[in-house]
Amino acid sequence: VRPTEMLLEVLRDRLGYVGTNKVCAQGICGACTVLVDGKSTTSCLALAAQFDGANITTVEGLERGGKLDPLQESFMRHGAVQCGYCTPGFLMSAKALLLENPSPTKEQIIDALRGNICRCTGYKKIIEAVEAVAHTRSRLIGHR
């Protein structure tokens, strides 16, 4: 990669991972969020060269063996998708949260999603979708 090439450009333009959306190019909207070694990263502000050898996951990587990630299923079930443009970023931010904390509180979910902007849903259904996955996981591991 070129020294000035952003991670977003490499993912979309070179590798074809177009689920990572370019919206603001200023790190404000969250639509370009990806996971780098399991941590939420705004790819429009990240130089690609600094991630040599890192494990990068885009929204396309959430699906495994033809099966959607529980977050993707929950977003659909709860109507948390409107136009869909911000959805990949929300999914990736939520995934990073759940990897770090499988049983977050509503306040922790809201805090983790603060870097993502949606102009359609008003956030209620997005938060409910993440809460549903966290609640299901909590029951499975015996928390809450």
C-alpha positions as CSV (number, residue, x, y, z in Angstrom):
1,V,0.0,0.0,0.0
2,R,1.0,3.6,-0.4
3,P,2.2,5.3,2.8
4,T,-0.8,7.8,2.7
5,E,-3.5,5.2,1.7
6,M,-6.3,4.9,4.2
7,L,-7.5,1.5,5.4
8,L,-11.0,2.3,4.1
9,E,-9.6,2.9,0.5
10,V,-7.7,-0.4,0.6
11,L,-10.7,-2.4,1.9
12,R,-13.2,-0.9,-0.6
13,D,-11.1,-0.1,-3.7
14,R,-8.5,-2.8,-3.7
15,L,-10.1,-5.7,-1.9
16,G,-13.8,-5.1,-2.8
17,Y,-15.2,-5.1,0.8
18,V,-17.8,-2.5,-0.1
19,G,-19.8,-3.0,3.1
20,T,-17.4,-0.7,4.8
21,N,-19.0,2.6,3.8
22,K,-17.3,5.9,3.0
23,V,-19.5,8.7,4.2
24,C,-17.8,11.6,6.0
25,A,-14.1,10.7,5.6
26,Q,-13.6,12.6,8.9
27,G,-14.2,9.9,11.5
28,I,-17.5,11.4,12.6
29,C,-20.2,9.1,11.2
30,G,-18.9,5.6,12.0
31,A,-20.1,4.1,8.7
32,C,-16.6,2.9,8.0
33,T,-16.1,1.1,11.3
34,V,-14.2,-2.2,11.1
35,L,-12.6,-4.4,13.7
36,V,-8.8,-4.5,14.0
37,D,-7.7,-7.3,16.3
38,G,-11.2,-7.2,17.7
39,K,-11.3,-3.5,18.5
40,S,-13.5,-0.9,16.8
41,T,-11.6,1.2,14.3
42,T,-12.7,4.1,12.1
43,S,-11.1,3.0,8.8
44,C,-11.4,6.4,7.1
45,L,-8.8,7.9,9.5
46,A,-6.5,4.9,9.8
47,L,-3.4,4.5,7.6
48,A,-3.5,1.1,6.0
49,A,0.3,0.5,6.4
50,Q,0.1,0.6,10.2
51,F,-2.0,-2.6,10.2
52,D,0.4,-4.9,8.5
53,G,-0.2,-8.3,10.1
54,A,-3.3,-7.3,11.9
55,N,-6.6,-9.2,11.9
56,I,-9.1,-7.0,10.2
57,T,-12.8,-7.8,10.1
58,T,-15.3,-6.0,7.9
59,V,-19.1,-6.5,8.0
60,E,-18.7,-9.1,5.4
61,G,-16.7,-11.2,7.9
62,L,-19.5,-11.4,10.4
63,E,-21.3,-14.1,8.4
64,R,-19.8,-17.5,8.9
65,G,-20.4,-20.5,6.7
66,G,-23.6,-19.0,5.2
67,K,-25.0,-18.1,8.6
68,L,-25.5,-14.5,9.7
69,D,-24.0,-13.3,13.0
70,P,-26.6,-13.1,15.8
71,L,-26.2,-9.3,15.6
72,Q,-27.2,-9.3,12.0
73,E,-30.2,-11.5,12.7
74,S,-31.2,-9.3,15.6
75,F,-31.0,-6.1,13.6
76,M,-33.3,-7.6,11.0
77,R,-35.7,-9.0,13.7
78,H,-35.9,-5.7,15.5
79,G,-36.3,-3.5,12.4
80,A,-33.0,-1.8,13.2
81,V,-32.2,-1.3,9.5
82,Q,-33.8,1.5,7.5
83,C,-31.8,2.7,4.5
84,G,-28.9,0.4,5.7
85,Y,-26.1,2.8,5.0
86,C,-25.0,3.2,8.6
87,T,-25.8,-0.5,9.5
88,P,-22.3,-2.0,8.8
89,G,-20.7,0.6,11.2
90,F,-23.3,0.0,13.9
91,L,-22.9,-3.8,13.6
92,M,-19.1,-3.6,13.8
93,S,-19.2,-1.2,16.8
94,A,-21.7,-3.5,18.6
95,K,-19.6,-6.6,17.7
96,A,-16.5,-4.9,19.3
97,L,-18.5,-4.2,22.4
98,L,-19.8,-7.7,22.7
99,L,-16.4,-9.2,22.2
100,E,-15.1,-7.1,25.1
101,N,-18.2,-7.3,27.3
102,P,-20.7,-10.1,26.4
103,S,-23.2,-8.7,28.9
104,P,-23.2,-4.9,28.6
105,T,-25.8,-2.6,30.2
106,K,-28.0,-0.4,28.1
107,E,-25.8,2.6,29.0
108,Q,-22.7,0.7,27.9
109,I,-24.4,-0.1,24.6
110,I,-25.3,3.5,24.1
111,D,-21.8,4.6,24.9
112,A,-20.2,2.1,22.5
113,L,-22.5,3.3,19.7
114,R,-21.9,7.0,20.2
115,G,-19.5,7.2,17.3
116,N,-22.1,6.0,14.8
117,I,-24.7,8.3,13.2
118,C,-28.0,7.1,11.8
119,R,-30.4,9.6,10.1
120,C,-33.3,7.2,9.8
121,T,-34.1,5.1,12.9
122,G,-33.6,7.3,15.9
123,Y,-31.4,4.6,17.5
124,K,-34.1,2.9,19.6
125,K,-34.4,-0.2,17.5
126,I,-30.6,-0.4,17.1
127,I,-30.1,-0.4,20.8
128,E,-32.9,-2.9,21.3
129,A,-31.2,-5.2,18.7
130,V,-27.9,-5.1,20.6
131,E,-29.6,-5.6,23.9
132,A,-31.4,-8.7,22.7
133,V,-28.1,-10.3,21.6
134,A,-26.5,-9.4,24.9
135,H,-29.5,-10.6,26.9
136,T,-29.5,-14.0,25.0
137,R,-25.7,-14.4,25.6
138,S,-26.2,-13.5,29.3
139,R,-28.8,-16.2,29.7
140,L,-26.6,-18.7,28.0
141,I,-23.6,-18.0,30.2
142,G,-25.7,-17.6,33.4
143,H,-25.3,-13.8,34.0
144,R,-27.9,-11.1,34.8
